[in-house]
Amino acid sequence: MSKRNRAMMIGSIGAGKSTLTHALLGHEAKAMKTQSLNYEDWIVDTPGEYTENPMYYKNIMATSLEVTHVLFIQDATKKKMIFPPGFSTGLNKLPIGVVTKADDDQADLSRAVKQLRKVIPKGPIVITSAVDRKGLDSIKELVTCNSLQEMRDYVEEEGNEEVIFNETLYK
């Protein structure tokens, strides 16, 4: 992992941000409720309240100044989308959509991807499972990219069905 690139994870309470963080870093630790910003290696894990309550958006904005990428986390088992349409365009960082809990029996992957397409008008969306370790390498590779073009090229070269590159505004 490039030392100069750092990713911030944002998403609802219980969306799997901490579990995904542990999986990406190779830890077996049990995820606990994140109470404050957690900086670990190349990942900044944020409390779900930062995303669920617009009063905390200023915290997301301030923390985004410290990172190169923002991972927008959507739980595949939840119907509710907490991000407003086009939310990624308000942060001047490279966006990566991440669908979590793809291995769950209640997962609706197409709904989760559709929801993230509205949040990230242009950028990659990765379908993941921290349990099965699905999509983790793709996230790591995407965070090493320094432009949307590099991310698009990576997605096209990989030809991996768990990673798509969204380029249609509010499709």
C-alpha positions in Angstrom: 0.0 0.0 0.0 1.3 3.4 -0.9 2.2 5.4 2.2 1.0 8.7 0.6 -2.5 7.4 -0.1 -5.0 7.2 2.7 -8.7 6.3 2.6 -11.6 7.4 4.9 -14.6 5.1 5.4 -18.0 6.7 5.8 -21.3 4.9 6.1 -24.2 4.3 8.4 -24.0 2.8 11.9 -23.6 -1.0 11.5 -22.7 -0.9 7.8 -19.5 -2.9 8.4 -16.9 -0.1 8.3 -14.9 -1.4 11.2 -15.2 -5.0 10.2 -14.0 -4.1 6.7 -11.1 -2.0 8.1 -9.9 -5.0 10.2 -10.2 -7.3 7.2 -8.3 -4.9 4.9 -5.5 -4.7 7.4 -5.4 -8.4 8.0 -6.6 -8.3 11.6 -9.0 -10.9 13.1 -10.2 -8.5 15.7 -13.9 -8.4 16.5 -15.4 -5.1 15.3 -16.7 -2.7 18.0 -18.8 0.4 17.8 -16.5 3.2 16.5 -16.9 6.2 18.9 -14.4 8.5 17.3 -12.1 8.8 14.3 -9.8 5.7 14.2 -6.5 6.1 12.3 -4.9 2.8 11.4 -2.2 2.5 8.8 -3.8 3.8 5.5 -7.4 3.8 6.8 -9.5 6.3 8.7 -12.6 4.7 10.2 -15.4 7.1 11.1 -18.4 6.8 13.4 -21.6 6.1 11.6 -23.1 9.2 13.2 -20.9 11.3 11.0 -22.9 10.2 8.0 -26.3 9.7 9.6 -26.6 13.2 11.0 -26.0 16.1 8.6 -24.8 18.2 11.6 -21.6 16.1 11.5 -21.0 16.6 7.8 -18.4 19.2 8.8 -16.4 16.4 10.5 -16.5 14.4 7.2 -15.3 17.5 5.3 -12.5 18.2 7.8 -11.3 14.6 7.8 -11.4 14.4 4.0 -8.6 17.0 4.0 -6.3 14.3 5.4 -7.1 11.6 2.9 -6.8 10.9 -0.9 -9.8 8.5 -1.2 -13.3 8.3 0.4 -14.9 4.9 0.7 -18.7 5.2 0.7 -20.0 2.1 2.5 -23.5 0.6 1.7 -24.7 -2.4 3.7 -26.2 -4.8 1.2 -28.7 -6.0 3.8 -30.2 -2.5 4.4 -32.9 -0.9 2.2 -32.1 2.6 3.5 -29.6 4.8 1.8 -28.2 7.5 4.0 -26.1 9.4 1.5 -27.8 12.2 -0.5 -27.6 11.9 -4.3 -24.3 13.0 -5.7 -22.8 13.2 -2.2 -19.3 12.2 -3.4 -19.1 15.2 -5.7 -19.1 17.5 -2.5 -15.7 16.0 -1.5 -12.7 16.7 -3.7 -11.4 13.2 -3.2 -11.3 10.0 -5.3 -14.6 8.1 -4.5 -14.9 4.3 -4.1 -18.3 2.8 -3.5 -18.2 -0.3 -1.3 -21.1 -2.8 -0.9 -20.6 -4.7 2.4 -22.1 -8.0 3.6 -22.4 -9.5 0.1 -22.2 -13.0 1.8 -25.3 -12.4 3.9 -28.5 -14.3 3.0 -30.4 -11.0 3.2 -28.0 -9.2 0.8 -29.6 -7.4 -2.2 -26.5 -6.6 -4.2 -28.3 -5.0 -7.2 -30.2 -2.6 -4.9 -27.0 -1.7 -3.0 -25.1 -1.0 -6.3 -28.0 1.1 -7.6 -28.0 3.1 -4.4 -24.2 3.8 -4.6 -24.6 4.8 -8.3 -26.7 7.7 -7.1 -24.0 8.7 -4.6 -21.0 8.3 -6.9 -21.8 9.6 -10.3 -18.3 8.6 -11.5 -16.1 6.0 -9.9 -15.6 2.4 -9.0 -18.0 0.3 -6.9 -16.7 -2.8 -5.2 -18.9 -5.7 -3.9 -17.2 -7.0 -0.7 -17.5 -9.6 2.0 -15.1 -9.2 5.0 -16.0 -12.8 5.9 -15.1 -14.3 2.5 -12.4 -11.7 1.9 -14.2 -10.9 -1.4 -13.2 -7.5 -3.0 -10.6 -6.6 -0.4 -7.7 -6.8 -2.9 -9.6 -4.6 -5.3 -10.1 -1.9 -2.7 -6.4 -2.0 -1.8 -5.5 -1.6 -5.5 -8.0 1.2 -6.1 -6.6 3.2 -3.1 -3.2 3.1 -4.8 -4.6 4.8 -7.9 -4.1 8.6 -8.1 -6.9 9.5 -10.6 -10.3 8.4 -11.8 -8.7 7.4 -15.1 -6.2 5.1 -13.2 -9.2 3.5 -11.3 -11.2 3.1 -14.6 -8.1 1.4 -16.2 -7.7 -0.9 -13.2 -11.4 -2.0 -13.3 -11.2 -2.6 -17.1 -8.0 -4.5 -16.9 -9.2 -6.7 -14.0 -12.5 -7.6 -15.7 -13.6 -8.7 -12.3 -17.4 -9.0 -11.8 -17.2 -7.8 -8.2 -15.9 -4.3 -9.4 -17.7 -2.0 -11.7 -16.9 1.5 -12.9 -19.9 3.8 -12.7 -20.0 6.7 -15.2 -23.7 7.5 -15.5 -25.1 10.3 -13.5 -28.1 9.1 -11.4 -28.8 6.0 -13.5 
